[in-house]
C-alpha cells in the first residue's frame, strides 16, 4: 500500500484576458500551493478492476482519479488492478483544486506502479485533458499561469499563512462563466507588476460570486474586517493573508462558516515522496 498527500492551492489573483473561438477563456493567475491535503492510498490487486473508496457521491466514470488511470492504461508495462482510497480534507467545489490535485497525484503514482515511463512534462500534457489545473499539481511548484491555465512559469513566493473560509454553498463554475457581466477583457500583465503592487490584482469572478451567492459575500465581509479578502478560483472559498497584528484565534473562533488556517508551500511534498 502506498499513501501519498494531495495538496490544495490558492489563486492569489485570477484575471480573464480573453475568450477563444472554442469557448475556452484565456486567463492569468498565480497558483500558490498550501498545506491542506487529501490523502490517497493505492493498493495493487490481483484482478484488473479499478475501485475507489471515499467519494461515493461521485460516479466512478466521472471521477477524475478514475479518469487519470484510464488515460495511463495505454502506456502501462505492468498493468494491475488498483484499490484507491481517499481521505477527503479539501472541500469540493471550493476553488481549492482538490479534484485536479487528486488526478495529478494519481498520474504520478500510477505512472510508477504501472511502469509507464512517462516524465512530468508528459504527465502534465495528459493532465490537461482532465482539467486545466492538473498540470500545476503534476509539477508540484508554485507558478504564474497563462493560456487556459496550462502555460506555467514556475516562481518563488514568500512563505505566508492564510485564513481560508469555506462558505456553505457549492458554486457552479459553468454558471459563473456563462454570465454576460463577467469581465473577459482584463489587460494582460506580468509577474513583476504583481511583485511591485499585488493589491492591484483581483479575481474577476469575485463580483459575480458575491452577487449570486450571499454566503460568499458574508464570508468576504467577515474577512475584510481583518485584511484583504480574496476569492480563490471560481469559489466558494475566500481567504486572506495572515498579518502580525491579527488575533488569529479570535478570527477562527468567530468565523461564520468552516475555516482553515494554512501555510504556503514552496513545492508539493509529493515531489520528494518515493512512491516505489
Buried (B, 14 or more C-beta within 10 A) or exposed (E): EBBBBBBBBBBBBBBBBEBEEEEBBBBBBBBBBBBBBBBBBBBEEEEEEBBBEBBEEBEEEEBBBBBBBEBBEEBBEEBBEBBBBBBBBBBEBBBBBBBBBBBBBBBBBBBBBBEBEBEBEBBBEBBBEBBBBBBBBBBBBBBBBBBBBBEBEEBEBEEBBBBBBBBEBEBBEEEBBEEEEBBBEBEEBEEEEBEEEEEEBBBBBBBBBBEBBEBBBBBBEBBEEBBBBBBBBBBBBBBBBBEEEBEEEEBEEEBBBBBBBBEBBEBBBBEEBEBE
